[in-house]
Amino acid sequence: MNKPLILVVEDDTAIRNLISTTLETHNYRYITASNGESAILGAVSNNPDVMLLDLGLPDIDGIEIIEKVRSWSKLPIIVISARSEETDKIEALDAGADDYLTKPFSVEELLARLRVTFRRLSYQDSSCGADTAVFENGDLKIDYSAGCVYLNSEELHLTPIEYKLLCLLAKNVGKVLTHSYITREVWGSSWDNDVASLRVFMATLRKKIEKDSSVPQYIQTHVGIGYRMLRV
C-alpha cells in the first residue's frame, strides 16, 4: 500500500524544510507549495491525502484556499499558523479546516495530529457499512454508519474533529467527560494546546447544533472540568 501523500503549503523556507524533513524521516511522501496558487494546483493534480496549510501566504489568504478546496473536495486540512487568536481559529474551522496547530509547534505534536487524521480516515474506510447504529437525542441524530449528523432532519456539515467530539459525547450521554479524557480520545494527547483547541472546536460545534449557545440544549460546560451531553 502506498504511503500517505501530504501537501505542505508554507512560504517560510525554514519551516517548510523542517516539516519536509520530519515527514521524510517518518516515511511520509510529500510535495510542497510556497504560495496559494501552487497549493490549489497541487491539491487538484496530485490528489494528496492531507494538506498542511499556512494561512499567511504571499498571494492568497489561507482562509480563501480552504474555501476553494472545500468547494470540490473533502481533503483533510490541518492549518499550521502563527495566528493564535481564538477568532482566527474559529474562522479557519468555519471555513472547513479539520484541525489547527499554532506556531511554534513541536514535531511530536505535528506527528500526533497526522496520526489522528490517518486513523480517522482508516476507520472510515474499514467501517463503511459495518455499523448501522443510529443515535437520537431530541432533534439531533447521528448515523454512525454513514458518518452523518442531522438536526431537525437537515444534514449538518461538521469537520472530522467536530464529528469525533460529538460522537464521543453521545456515546457517553449523561456523563461528564474531563478535558484531559476528551483530548486524549480525540488527539491522542493532553497538551495545553489540545485543551485550547478543544475549547475552539466545542464553540464551533455548538454554533451548529445549539439554537442558543448561551443556553445549551445538548452540550453542557462544567467549568474547569469538562463537558457533558444532556439527554433531551
N, CA and C atoms as a LAMMPS dump frame, in Angstrom:
ITEM: TIMESTEP
0
ITEM: NUMBER OF ATOMS
696
ITEM: BOX BOUNDS ff ff ff
-5.0000000000000000e+02 5.0000000000000000e+02
-5.0000000000000000e+02 5.0000000000000000e+02
-5.0000000000000000e+02 5.0000000000000000e+02
ITEM: ATOMS id mol type element x y z
1 1 1 N 0.851 -1.192 0
2 1 2 C 0 0 0
3 1 3 C 0.887 1.243 0
4 2 1 N 0.536 2.26 -0.776
5 2 2 C 1.313 3.474 -0.852
6 2 3 C 1.272 4.226 0.468
7 3 1 N 2.387 4.853 0.781
8 3 2 C 2.437 5.707 1.953
9 3 3 C 1.581 6.946 1.688
10 4 1 N 1 7.531 2.744
11 4 2 C 0.183 8.729 2.547
12 4 3 C 0.99 9.859 1.915
13 5 1 N 0.311 10.642 1.076
14 5 2 C 0.932 11.797 0.425
15 5 3 C 0.428 13.071 1.099
16 6 1 N 1.35 13.915 1.537
17 6 2 C 0.997 15.13 2.27
18 6 3 C 1.436 16.347 1.468
19 7 1 N 0.525 17.277 1.295
20 7 2 C 0.821 18.536 0.622
21 7 3 C 1.166 19.582 1.686
22 8 1 N 2.399 20.058 1.665
23 8 2 C 2.881 21.044 2.637
24 8 3 C 2.847 22.417 1.985
25 9 1 N 1.989 23.3 2.515
26 9 2 C 1.846 24.645 1.953
27 9 3 C 2.407 25.64 2.966
28 10 1 N 3.6 26.146 2.695
29 10 2 C 4.296 27.015 3.652
30 10 3 C 5.289 27.88 2.895
31 11 1 N 5.22 29.206 3.087
32 11 2 C 6.114 30.096 2.359
33 11 3 C 7.429 30.349 3.092
34 12 1 N 7.487 30.033 4.379
35 12 2 C 8.724 30.195 5.142
36 12 3 C 9.634 28.986 4.861
37 13 1 N 10.758 29.247 4.241
38 13 2 C 11.637 28.154 3.805
39 13 3 C 12.103 27.289 4.965
40 14 1 N 12.462 27.907 6.081
41 14 2 C 12.979 27.151 7.227
42 14 3 C 11.916 26.207 7.788
43 15 1 N 10.7 26.708 7.935
44 15 2 C 9.614 25.878 8.473
45 15 3 C 9.235 24.795 7.474
46 16 1 N 9.198 25.159 6.182
47 16 2 C 8.881 24.169 5.148
48 16 3 C 9.901 23.04 5.158
49 17 1 N 11.181 23.394 5.313
50 17 2 C 12.227 22.368 5.355
51 17 3 C 12.115 21.514 6.608
52 18 1 N 11.761 22.133 7.738
53 18 2 C 11.593 21.373 8.979
54 18 3 C 10.476 20.348 8.833
55 19 1 N 9.347 20.79 8.289
56 19 2 C 8.212 19.874 8.108
57 19 3 C 8.575 18.775 7.115
58 20 1 N 9.208 19.145 6.012
59 20 2 C 9.578 18.166 4.983
60 20 3 C 10.534 17.11 5.537
61 21 1 N 11.53 17.556 6.296
62 21 2 C 12.496 16.622 6.882
63 21 3 C 11.804 15.681 7.867
64 22 1 N 10.893 16.238 8.667
65 22 2 C 10.146 15.422 9.626
66 22 3 C 9.326 14.355 8.913
67 23 1 N 8.633 14.753 7.863
68 23 2 C 7.806 13.802 7.116
69 23 3 C 8.668 12.721 6.467
70 24 1 N 9.786 13.142 5.883
71 24 2 C 10.667 12.179 5.218
72 24 3 C 11.235 11.18 6.228
73 25 1 N 11.61 11.666 7.409
74 25 2 C 12.169 10.806 8.455
75 25 3 C 11.163 9.753 8.906
76 26 1 N 9.868 10.113 8.848
77 26 2 C 8.821 9.186 9.313
78 26 3 C 8.098 8.515 8.139
79 27 1 N 8.775 8.496 6.993
80 27 2 C 8.328 7.708 5.836
81 27 3 C 7.01 8.173 5.221
82 28 1 N 6.727 9.458 5.334
83 28 2 C 5.59 10.017 4.608
84 28 3 C 6.075 10.549 3.258
85 29 1 N 5.272 10.382 2.251
86 29 2 C 5.536 11.057 0.978
87 29 3 C 5.013 12.481 1.091
88 30 1 N 5.641 13.422 0.404
89 30 2 C 5.168 14.805 0.498
90 30 3 C 5.514 15.577 -0.772
91 31 1 N 4.748 16.613 -0.993
92 31 2 C 5.055 17.621 -2.005
93 31 3 C 4.888 18.969 -1.33
94 32 1 N 5.535 19.997 -1.855
95 32 2 C 5.491 21.297 -1.204
96 32 3 C 4.962 22.375 -2.147
97 33 1 N 4.431 23.417 -1.522
98 33 2 C 3.982 24.599 -2.254
99 33 3 C 4.301 25.812 -1.394
100 34 1 N 4.756 26.884 -2.041
101 34 2 C 5.156 28.076 -1.291
102 34 3 C 4.173 29.228 -1.426
103 35 1 N 3.101 29.018 -2.189
104 35 2 C 2.076 30.062 -2.295
105 35 3 C 0.715 29.415 -2.559
106 36 1 N -0.32 30.231 -2.526
107 36 2 C -1.674 29.713 -2.655
108 36 3 C -1.981 29.125 -4.014
109 37 1 N -1.472 29.762 -5.067
110 37 2 C -1.759 29.279 -6.424
111 37 3 C -1.213 27.865 -6.629
112 38 1 N 0.047 27.651 -6.207
113 38 2 C 0.635 26.319 -6.37
114 38 3 C 0.007 25.312 -5.402
115 39 1 N -0.53 25.791 -4.266
116 39 2 C -1.213 24.899 -3.322
117 39 3 C -2.476 24.319 -3.95
118 40 1 N -3.262 25.187 -4.575
119 40 2 C -4.504 24.732 -5.204
120 40 3 C -4.196 23.806 -6.382
121 41 1 N -3.177 24.17 -7.171
122 41 2 C -2.77 23.318 -8.292
123 41 3 C -2.299 21.958 -7.78
124 42 1 N -1.544 21.948 -6.679
125 42 2 C -1.058 20.694 -6.111
126 42 3 C -2.184 19.818 -5.594
127 43 1 N -3.192 20.455 -4.992
128 43 2 C -4.333 19.691 -4.474
129 43 3 C -5.123 19.058 -5.608
130 44 1 N -5.252 19.788 -6.717
131 44 2 C -6.03 19.289 -7.855
132 44 3 C -5.288 18.182 -8.602
133 45 1 N -3.998 18.387 -8.843
134 45 2 C -3.261 17.495 -9.737
135 45 3 C -2.64 16.286 -9.046
136 46 1 N -2.403 16.367 -7.726
137 46 2 C -1.697 15.274 -7.039
138 46 3 C -2.573 14.459 -6.099
139 47 1 N -3.804 14.921 -5.857
140 47 2 C -4.743 14.196 -5.001
141 47 3 C -4.09 13.748 -3.682
142 48 1 N -3.569 14.698 -2.876
143 48 2 C -2.9 14.328 -1.626
144 48 3 C -3.893 13.785 -0.604
145 49 1 N -3.371 13.116 0.423
146 49 2 C -4.215 12.567 1.479
147 49 3 C -4.506 13.595 2.567
148 50 1 N -3.577 14.532 2.766
149 50 2 C -3.723 15.583 3.78
150 50 3 C -3.022 16.83 3.271
151 51 1 N -3.589 17.995 3.619
152 51 2 C -2.916 19.262 3.347
153 51 3 C -2.531 19.911 4.68
154 52 1 N -1.241 20.293 4.795
155 52 2 C -0.772 21.115 5.916
156 52 3 C -0.68 22.537 5.39
157 53 1 N -1.46 23.447 5.942
158 53 2 C -1.649 24.768 5.324
159 53 3 C -1.295 25.914 6.258
160 54 1 N -0.356 26.75 5.816
161 54 2 C -0.074 28.016 6.493
162 54 3 C -1.081 29.049 5.983
163 55 1 N -1.618 29.864 6.879
164 55 2 C -2.625 30.847 6.46
165 55 3 C -2.003 32.088 5.834
166 56 1 N -0.793 32.464 6.276
167 56 2 C -0.197 33.718 5.817
168 56 3 C 0.657 33.556 4.584
169 57 1 N 0.014 33.298 3.461
170 57 2 C 0.736 33.107 2.206
171 57 3 C 0.849 34.426 1.44
172 58 1 N 1.829 34.545 0.529
173 58 2 C 2.07 35.843 -0.119
174 58 3 C 1.016 36.27 -1.132
175 59 1 N 0.273 35.315 -1.716
176 59 2 C -0.648 35.691 -2.792
177 59 3 C -2.125 35.508 -2.43
178 60 1 N -2.466 34.418 -1.771
179 60 2 C -3.867 34.12 -1.435
180 60 3 C -3.941 33.804 0.052
181 61 1 N -4.885 34.411 0.741
182 61 2 C -5.03 34.115 2.165
183 61 3 C -5.466 32.662 2.349
184 62 1 N -4.946 32.032 3.407
185 62 2 C -5.23 30.627 3.643
186 62 3 C -6.707 30.306 3.798
187 63 1 N -7.472 31.233 4.363
188 63 2 C -8.917 31.006 4.522
189 63 3 C -9.579 30.822 3.169
190 64 1 N -9.16 31.63 2.21
191 64 2 C -9.711 31.528 0.848
192 64 3 C -9.338 30.194 0.216
193 65 1 N -8.127 29.71 0.496
194 65 2 C -7.709 28.409 -0.032
195 65 3 C -8.582 27.295 0.537
196 66 1 N -8.838 27.356 1.849
197 66 2 C -9.71 26.355 2.477
198 66 3 C -11.075 26.35 1.79
199 67 1 N -11.644 27.526 1.591
200 67 2 C -12.971 27.617 0.97
201 67 3 C -12.962 27.081 -0.45
202 68 1 N -11.902 27.372 -1.195
203 68 2 C -11.815 26.883 -2.579
204 68 3 C -11.734 25.36 -2.607
205 69 1 N -10.861 24.795 -1.766
206 69 2 C -10.705 23.335 -1.73
207 69 3 C -12.001 22.669 -1.279
208 70 1 N -12.662 23.252 -0.284
209 70 2 C -13.903 22.678 0.236
210 70 3 C -15.043 22.69 -0.785
211 71 1 N -14.926 23.529 -1.801
212 71 2 C -15.985 23.588 -2.812
213 71 3 C -16.013 22.343 -3.688
214 72 1 N -14.914 21.544 -3.659
215 72 2 C -14.877 20.35 -4.507
216 72 3 C -14.248 19.132 -3.846
217 73 1 N -13.726 19.286 -2.623
218 73 2 C -13.008 18.162 -2.013
219 73 3 C -13.202 18.114 -0.505
220 74 1 N -13.14 16.878 0.041
221 74 2 C -13.151 16.664 1.493
222 74 3 C -11.742 16.406 2.022
223 75 1 N -10.733 16.778 1.249
224 75 2 C -9.349 16.614 1.643
225 75 3 C -9.126 17.152 3.059
226 76 1 N -8.607 16.329 3.985
227 76 2 C -8.331 16.831 5.34
228 76 3 C -7.319 17.971 5.301
229 77 1 N -7.638 19.072 5.972
230 77 2 C -6.766 20.25 6.001
231 77 3 C -6.399 20.558 7.444
232 78 1 N -5.099 20.493 7.731
233 78 2 C -4.596 20.874 9.054
234 78 3 C -3.89 22.214 8.904
235 79 1 N -4.443 23.235 9.539
236 79 2 C -3.838 24.562 9.482
237 79 3 C -2.658 24.613 10.446
238 80 1 N -1.548 25.185 9.976
239 80 2 C -0.384 25.452 10.822
240 80 3 C -0.092 26.937 10.691
241 81 1 N -0.398 27.694 11.732
242 81 2 C -0.371 29.15 11.573
243 81 3 C 0.143 29.848 12.832
244 82 1 N 0.735 31.028 12.614
245 82 2 C 1.162 31.865 13.735
246 82 3 C -0.015 32.657 14.304
247 83 1 N -1.142 32.632 13.611
248 83 2 C -2.334 33.337 14.104
249 83 3 C -2.922 32.517 15.266
250 84 1 N -2.763 33.029 16.458
251 84 2 C -3.118 32.244 17.64
252 84 3 C -4.402 32.704 18.323
253 85 1 N -5.021 33.772 17.825
254 85 2 C -6.254 34.249 18.44
255 85 3 C -7.384 33.243 18.208
256 86 1 N -8.258 33.125 19.183
257 86 2 C -9.365 32.184 19.076
258 86 3 C -10.244 32.495 17.869
259 87 1 N -10.42 33.781 17.573
260 87 2 C -11.263 34.167 16.43
261 87 3 C -10.658 33.677 15.115
262 88 1 N -9.313 33.678 15.017
263 88 2 C -8.652 33.184 13.805
264 88 3 C -8.889 31.688 13.64
265 89 1 N -8.801 30.949 14.765
266 89 2 C -9.022 29.506 14.715
267 89 3 C -10.456 29.2 14.294
268 90 1 N -11.404 29.913 14.89
269 90 2 C -12.813 29.675 14.577
270 90 3 C -13.094 29.993 13.108
271 91 1 N -12.491 31.079 12.585
272 91 2 C -12.692 31.434 11.17
273 91 3 C -12.197 30.32 10.26
274 92 1 N -11.023 29.759 10.583
275 92 2 C -10.463 28.68 9.752
276 92 3 C -11.318 27.427 9.835
277 93 1 N -11.785 27.082 11.036
278 93 2 C -12.611 25.89 11.207
279 93 3 C -13.966 26.062 10.533
280 94 1 N -14.535 27.242 10.65
281 94 2 C -15.809 27.515 9.98
282 94 3 C -15.673 27.437 8.461
283 95 1 N -14.494 27.801 7.959
284 95 2 C -14.267 27.745 6.504
285 95 3 C -14.138 26.307 6.016
286 96 1 N -13.834 25.374 6.963
287 96 2 C -13.748 23.973 6.569
288 96 3 C -12.469 23.266 6.948
289 97 1 N -11.58 23.934 7.718
290 97 2 C -10.369 23.255 8.177
291 97 3 C -10.743 22.138 9.148
292 98 1 N -9.932 21.094 9.185
293 98 2 C -10.193 19.951 10.054
294 98 3 C -9.486 20.05 11.395
295 99 1 N -8.364 20.753 11.429
296 99 2 C -7.602 20.876 12.667
297 99 3 C -6.763 22.139 12.573
298 100 1 N -6.225 22.582 13.724
299 100 2 C -5.499 23.855 13.775
300 100 3 C -4.334 23.715 14.74
301 101 1 N -3.137 23.943 14.232
302 101 2 C -1.921 23.838 15.035
303 101 3 C -1.261 25.211 15.032
304 102 1 N -0.943 25.726 16.229
305 102 2 C -0.395 27.074 16.347
306 102 3 C 1.131 27.048 16.377
307 103 1 N 1.754 27.93 15.602
308 103 2 C 3.205 28.096 15.643
309 103 3 C 3.588 28.889 16.897
310 104 1 N 4.719 28.59 17.54
311 104 2 C 5.621 27.477 17.249
312 104 3 C 5.014 26.166 17.739
313 105 1 N 5.282 25.094 17.01
314 105 2 C 4.732 23.791 17.357
315 105 3 C 5.875 22.791 17.495
316 106 1 N 5.628 21.719 18.213
317 106 2 C 6.646 20.674 18.329
318 106 3 C 6.439 19.653 17.219
319 107 1 N 7.524 19.034 16.815
320 107 2 C 7.458 17.984 15.796
321 107 3 C 6.558 16.852 16.269
322 108 1 N 6.645 16.513 17.563
323 108 2 C 5.834 15.428 18.114
324 108 3 C 4.344 15.745 18.007
325 109 1 N 3.991 17.008 18.23
326 109 2 C 2.578 17.381 18.145
327 109 3 C 2.08 17.305 16.709
328 110 1 N 2.884 17.755 15.767
329 110 2 C 2.503 17.655 14.353
330 110 3 C 2.281 16.197 13.961
331 111 1 N 3.19 15.328 14.353
332 111 2 C 3.06 13.912 14.013
333 111 3 C 1.828 13.297 14.672
334 112 1 N 1.523 13.733 15.9
335 112 2 C 0.337 13.218 16.585
336 112 3 C -0.929 13.625 15.84
337 113 1 N -0.98 14.865 15.38
338 113 2 C -2.163 15.325 14.626
339 113 3 C -2.313 14.536 13.333
340 114 1 N -1.209 14.236 12.675
341 114 2 C -1.274 13.44 11.452
342 114 3 C -1.754 12.021 11.737
343 115 1 N -1.255 11.432 12.826
344 115 2 C -1.696 10.07 13.166
345 115 3 C -3.192 10.023 13.428
346 116 1 N -3.705 11.028 14.132
347 116 2 C -5.146 11.087 14.4
348 116 3 C -5.92 11.175 13.09
349 117 1 N -5.448 11.996 12.166
350 117 2 C -6.134 12.162 10.876
351 117 3 C -6.143 10.858 10.092
352 118 1 N -5.011 10.168 10.045
353 118 2 C -4.949 8.921 9.271
354 118 3 C -5.726 7.794 9.95
355 119 1 N -5.767 7.788 11.29
356 119 2 C -6.591 6.791 11.98
357 119 3 C -8.057 7.002 11.648
358 120 1 N -8.458 8.258 11.599
359 120 2 C -9.858 8.552 11.27
360 120 3 C -10.193 8.108 9.847
361 121 1 N -9.299 8.414 8.912
362 121 2 C -9.53 8.01 7.526
363 121 3 C -9.575 6.494 7.395
364 122 1 N -8.676 5.803 8.096
365 122 2 C -8.643 4.345 8.065
366 122 3 C -9.906 3.755 8.675
367 123 1 N -10.368 4.364 9.769
368 123 2 C -11.578 3.876 10.427
369 123 3 C -12.788 4.048 9.515
370 124 1 N -12.86 5.201 8.845
371 124 2 C -13.985 5.436 7.939
372 124 3 C -14.005 4.408 6.812
373 125 1 N -12.817 4.102 6.272
374 125 2 C -12.745 3.128 5.182
375 125 3 C -13.152 1.733 5.64
376 126 1 N -12.679 1.325 6.838
377 126 2 C -12.914 -0.037 7.309
378 126 3 C -14.311 -0.243 7.856
379 127 1 N -14.932 0.838 8.348
380 127 2 C -16.238 0.684 8.998
381 127 3 C -17.408 1.01 8.092
382 128 1 N -17.122 1.377 6.864
383 128 2 C -18.203 1.74 5.95
384 128 3 C -19.173 0.581 5.787
385 129 1 N -20.394 0.782 6.213
386 129 2 C -21.426 -0.228 6.091
387 129 3 C -21.415 -1.258 7.189
388 130 1 N -20.434 -1.184 8.119
389 130 2 C -20.326 -2.21 9.149
390 130 3 C -21.144 -1.887 10.388
391 131 1 N -21.451 -0.622 10.603
392 131 2 C -22.152 -0.212 11.814
393 131 3 C -23.448 0.48 11.425
394 132 1 N -24.566 -0.075 11.838
395 132 2 C -25.85 0.501 11.451
396 132 3 C -26.492 1.267 12.602
397 133 1 N -25.755 1.444 13.688
398 133 2 C -26.308 2.104 14.864
399 133 3 C -26.619 3.569 14.552
400 134 1 N -27.721 4.04 15.108
401 134 2 C -28.133 5.433 14.987
402 134 3 C -28.399 5.971 16.384
403 135 1 N -27.851 7.124 16.697
404 135 2 C -28.076 7.781 17.979
405 135 3 C -29.064 8.914 17.766
406 136 1 N -30.087 8.988 18.6
407 136 2 C -31.063 10.066 18.515
408 136 3 C -31.245 10.693 19.887
409 137 1 N -31.255 12.013 19.914
410 137 2 C -31.435 12.771 21.143
411 137 3 C -32.169 14.055 20.794
412 138 1 N -33.462 14.094 21.096
413 138 2 C -34.259 15.238 20.672
414 138 3 C -34.278 15.342 19.16
415 139 1 N -33.926 16.511 18.645
416 139 2 C -33.914 16.724 17.191
417 139 3 C -32.557 16.368 16.574
418 140 1 N -31.638 15.883 17.409
419 140 2 C -30.295 15.551 16.945
420 140 3 C -30.202 14.058 16.621
421 141 1 N -29.621 13.746 15.471
422 141 2 C -29.489 12.351 15.046
423 141 3 C -28.093 12.129 14.481
424 142 1 N -27.431 11.055 14.938
425 142 2 C -26.126 10.684 14.408
426 142 3 C -26.243 9.312 13.751
427 143 1 N -25.954 9.252 12.471
428 143 2 C -25.929 7.99 11.736
429 143 3 C -24.471 7.552 11.654
430 144 1 N -24.065 6.634 12.555
431 144 2 C -22.663 6.243 12.642
432 144 3 C -22.176 5.558 11.368
433 145 1 N -23.026 4.755 10.75
434 145 2 C -22.593 4.011 9.56
435 145 3 C -22.296 4.946 8.391
436 146 1 N -23.075 6.023 8.287
437 146 2 C -22.875 6.973 7.185
438 146 3 C -21.927 8.099 7.573
439 147 1 N -21.672 8.237 8.884
440 147 2 C -20.828 9.33 9.346
441 147 3 C -21.497 10.675 9.172
442 148 1 N -22.83 10.688 9.329
443 148 2 C -23.597 11.913 9.106
444 148 3 C -24.335 12.331 10.374
445 149 1 N -24.549 13.623 10.5
446 149 2 C -25.29 14.181 11.631
447 149 3 C -26.431 15.03 11.09
448 150 1 N -27.584 14.886 11.714
449 150 2 C -28.765 15.626 11.281
450 150 3 C -29.37 16.393 12.455
451 151 1 N -29.864 17.572 12.177
452 151 2 C -30.607 18.363 13.156
453 151 3 C -31.902 18.805 12.5
454 152 1 N -33.007 18.41 13.122
455 152 2 C -34.324 18.681 12.509
456 152 3 C -34.383 18.13 11.088
457 153 1 N -33.816 16.931 10.907
458 153 2 C -33.808 16.196 9.631
459 153 3 C -32.947 16.838 8.554
460 154 1 N -32.203 17.888 8.887
461 154 2 C -31.302 18.521 7.924
462 154 3 C -29.862 18.138 8.252
463 155 1 N -29.129 17.71 7.231
464 155 2 C -27.757 17.278 7.471
465 155 3 C -26.868 18.466 7.817
466 156 1 N -26.016 18.276 8.839
467 156 2 C -25.074 19.307 9.253
468 156 3 C -23.707 19.027 8.646
469 157 1 N -22.978 20.087 8.303
470 157 2 C -21.587 19.906 7.871
471 157 3 C -20.697 20.072 9.09
472 158 1 N -20.125 18.963 9.552
473 158 2 C -19.193 19.003 10.675
474 158 3 C -17.798 18.649 10.178
475 159 1 N -16.79 19.279 10.763
476 159 2 C -15.42 18.869 10.471
477 159 3 C -15.185 17.512 11.131
478 160 1 N -14.164 16.775 10.704
479 160 2 C -13.898 15.468 11.325
480 160 3 C -13.698 15.548 12.838
481 161 1 N -13.033 16.598 13.312
482 161 2 C -12.821 16.727 14.758
483 161 3 C -14.146 17.018 15.457
484 162 1 N -14.967 17.888 14.891
485 162 2 C -16.283 18.168 15.483
486 162 3 C -17.122 16.894 15.548
487 163 1 N -17.074 16.11 14.483
488 163 2 C -17.846 14.857 14.452
489 163 3 C -17.355 13.892 15.519
490 164 1 N -16.038 13.786 15.656
491 164 2 C -15.48 12.874 16.655
492 164 3 C -15.847 13.325 18.064
493 165 1 N -15.812 14.632 18.317
494 165 2 C -16.211 15.162 19.619
495 165 3 C -17.668 14.839 19.915
496 166 1 N -18.525 15.07 18.922
497 166 2 C -19.959 14.834 19.119
498 166 3 C -20.228 13.359 19.394
499 167 1 N -19.582 12.476 18.644
500 167 2 C -19.775 11.032 18.859
501 167 3 C -19.294 10.608 20.239
502 168 1 N -18.166 11.174 20.676
503 168 2 C -17.629 10.835 21.995
504 168 3 C -18.609 11.243 23.089
505 169 1 N -19.17 12.435 22.965
506 169 2 C -20.147 12.898 23.952
507 169 3 C -21.425 12.065 23.897
508 170 1 N -21.856 11.737 22.675
509 170 2 C -23.1 10.975 22.503
510 170 3 C -22.985 9.577 23.093
511 171 1 N -21.813 8.962 22.91
512 171 2 C -21.631 7.603 23.424
513 171 3 C -21.459 7.583 24.943
514 172 1 N -21.326 8.77 25.527
515 172 2 C -21.237 8.895 26.988
516 172 3 C -22.306 9.859 27.497
517 173 1 N -23.468 9.839 26.852
518 173 2 C -24.522 10.795 27.188
519 173 3 C -24.84 10.732 28.686
520 174 1 N -24.937 11.909 29.289
521 174 2 C -25.217 11.999 30.714
522 174 3 C -23.991 12.006 31.592
523 175 1 N -22.831 11.662 31.035
524 175 2 C -21.595 11.606 31.817
525 175 3 C -20.761 12.865 31.577
526 176 1 N -20.128 13.36 32.629
527 176 2 C -19.197 14.475 32.489
528 176 3 C -17.853 13.921 32.045
529 177 1 N -17.365 14.376 30.899
530 177 2 C -16.068 13.953 30.379
531 177 3 C -15.05 15.064 30.634
532 178 1 N -13.935 14.735 31.251
533 178 2 C -12.94 15.751 31.58
534 178 3 C -12.196 16.21 30.326
535 179 1 N -11.6 17.402 30.44
536 179 2 C -10.817 17.931 29.32
537 179 3 C -9.732 16.951 28.906
538 180 1 N -9.01 16.406 29.88
539 180 2 C -7.895 15.515 29.553
540 180 3 C -8.38 14.226 28.899
541 181 1 N -9.521 13.703 29.352
542 181 2 C -10.063 12.486 28.74
543 181 3 C -10.449 12.754 27.284
544 182 1 N -11.134 13.862 27.054
545 182 2 C -11.583 14.182 25.698
546 182 3 C -10.396 14.391 24.766
547 183 1 N -9.392 15.158 25.217
548 183 2 C -8.254 15.437 24.337
549 183 3 C -7.448 14.173 24.041
550 184 1 N -7.335 13.283 25.019
551 184 2 C -6.628 12.018 24.753
552 184 3 C -7.388 11.171 23.742
553 185 1 N -8.719 11.151 23.837
554 185 2 C -9.527 10.371 22.907
555 185 3 C -9.5 10.955 21.499
556 186 1 N -9.485 12.28 21.405
557 186 2 C -9.591 12.942 20.099
558 186 3 C -8.22 13.13 19.45
559 187 1 N -7.225 13.614 20.231
560 187 2 C -5.906 13.91 19.664
561 187 3 C -4.829 12.912 20.071
562 188 1 N -5.148 12.039 21.014
563 188 2 C -4.166 11.078 21.462
564 188 3 C -3.151 11.648 22.428
565 189 1 N -3.428 12.86 22.924
566 189 2 C -2.514 13.503 23.865
567 189 3 C -3.309 14.495 24.7
568 190 1 N -2.643 15.098 25.672
569 190 2 C -3.333 16.064 26.521
570 190 3 C -2.425 17.244 26.829
571 191 1 N -1.915 17.858 25.784
572 191 2 C -1.082 19.046 25.941
573 191 3 C -1.962 20.276 26.151
574 192 1 N -1.351 21.36 26.608
575 192 2 C -2.097 22.601 26.821
576 192 3 C -2.739 23.071 25.522
577 193 1 N -2.013 22.916 24.399
578 193 2 C -2.553 23.325 23.102
579 193 3 C -3.803 22.528 22.746
580 194 1 N -3.847 21.256 23.161
581 194 2 C -5.016 20.428 22.879
582 194 3 C -6.242 20.944 23.627
583 195 1 N -6.052 21.324 24.882
584 195 2 C -7.172 21.844 25.67
585 195 3 C -7.672 23.155 25.063
586 196 1 N -6.738 24.002 24.609
587 196 2 C -7.134 25.252 23.95
588 196 3 C -7.887 24.968 22.655
589 197 1 N -7.411 23.992 21.893
590 197 2 C -8.101 23.61 20.66
591 197 3 C -9.478 23.037 20.956
592 198 1 N -9.581 22.266 22.025
593 198 2 C -10.873 21.691 22.404
594 198 3 C -11.911 22.785 22.617
595 199 1 N -11.514 23.844 23.303
596 199 2 C -12.444 24.941 23.558
597 199 3 C -12.927 25.568 22.245
598 200 1 N -12.009 25.718 21.297
599 200 2 C -12.376 26.303 19.999
600 200 3 C -13.318 25.379 19.228
601 201 1 N -12.97 24.095 19.161
602 201 2 C -13.82 23.149 18.431
603 201 3 C -15.197 23.018 19.082
604 202 1 N -15.245 23.067 20.406
605 202 2 C -16.535 22.974 21.089
606 202 3 C -17.4 24.192 20.767
607 203 1 N -16.762 25.354 20.654
608 203 2 C -17.51 26.573 20.301
609 203 3 C -18.098 26.465 18.892
610 204 1 N -17.318 25.95 17.94
611 204 2 C -17.833 25.843 16.566
612 204 3 C -18.911 24.749 16.47
613 205 1 N -18.734 23.671 17.243
614 205 2 C -19.74 22.603 17.25
615 205 3 C -21.054 23.114 17.806
616 206 1 N -20.971 23.879 18.888
617 206 2 C -22.202 24.403 19.498
618 206 3 C -22.942 25.348 18.555
619 207 1 N -22.185 26.13 17.79
620 207 2 C -22.823 27.042 16.847
621 207 3 C -23.686 26.29 15.841
622 208 1 N -23.306 25.045 15.568
623 208 2 C -24.008 24.255 14.557
624 208 3 C -25.191 23.466 15.116
625 209 1 N -25.137 23.094 16.416
626 209 2 C -26.202 22.225 16.937
627 209 3 C -27.101 22.891 17.974
628 210 1 N -26.681 24.019 18.528
629 210 2 C -27.48 24.667 19.561
630 210 3 C -28.268 25.843 18.98
631 211 1 N -29.532 25.956 19.35
632 211 2 C -30.322 27.116 18.937
633 211 3 C -29.757 28.383 19.562
634 212 1 N -29.381 28.298 20.83
635 212 2 C -28.811 29.423 21.571
636 212 3 C -27.66 28.877 22.39
637 213 1 N -26.422 29.162 21.952
638 213 2 C -25.259 28.577 22.627
639 213 3 C -25.088 29.081 24.053
640 214 1 N -25.729 30.213 24.381
641 214 2 C -25.65 30.71 25.76
642 214 3 C -26.573 29.929 26.686
643 215 1 N -27.559 29.243 26.093
644 215 2 C -28.458 28.377 26.875
645 215 3 C -28.426 27.002 26.191
646 216 1 N -27.359 26.219 26.407
647 216 2 C -27.175 24.969 25.659
648 216 3 C -28.244 23.93 25.946
649 217 1 N -28.698 23.299 24.882
650 217 2 C -29.685 22.23 24.994
651 217 3 C -29.004 20.862 25.014
652 218 1 N -27.894 20.75 24.314
653 218 2 C -27.25 19.454 24.152
654 218 3 C -25.935 19.305 24.918
655 219 1 N -25.077 20.326 24.846
656 219 2 C -23.742 20.203 25.443
657 219 3 C -23.588 21.184 26.598
658 220 1 N -23.385 20.641 27.763
659 220 2 C -23.254 21.438 28.986
660 220 3 C -21.779 21.559 29.379
661 221 1 N -21.362 22.781 29.734
662 221 2 C -19.999 23.011 30.198
663 221 3 C -19.927 22.868 31.709
664 222 1 N -18.933 22.135 32.165
665 222 2 C -18.618 22.08 33.585
666 222 3 C -17.288 22.808 33.744
667 223 1 N -17.363 24.052 34.2
668 223 2 C -16.211 24.952 34.205
669 223 3 C -15.035 24.33 34.953
670 224 1 N -13.885 24.323 34.275
671 224 2 C -12.674 23.792 34.874
672 224 3 C -12.582 22.276 34.872
673 225 1 N -13.639 21.611 34.398
674 225 2 C -13.663 20.146 34.426
675 225 3 C -13.773 19.557 33.024
676 226 1 N -14.873 19.886 32.327
677 226 2 C -15.069 19.305 31.005
678 226 3 C -16.454 19.578 30.463
679 227 1 N -17.02 18.582 29.75
680 227 2 C -18.294 18.76 29.072
681 227 3 C -19.157 17.51 29.25
682 228 1 N -20.477 17.711 29.098
683 228 2 C -21.412 16.595 29.195
684 228 3 C -22.531 16.778 28.173
685 229 1 N -22.907 15.709 27.489
686 229 2 C -24.085 15.783 26.648
687 229 3 C -25.319 15.486 27.483
688 230 1 N -26.296 16.38 27.398
689 230 2 C -27.546 16.222 28.132
690 230 3 C -28.512 15.378 27.337
691 231 1 N -29.29 14.586 28.012
692 231 2 C -30.356 13.827 27.36
693 231 3 C -31.574 14.745 27.253
694 232 1 N -32.004 15.005 26.022
695 232 2 C -33.113 15.94 25.775
696 232 3 C -34.436 15.184 25.9
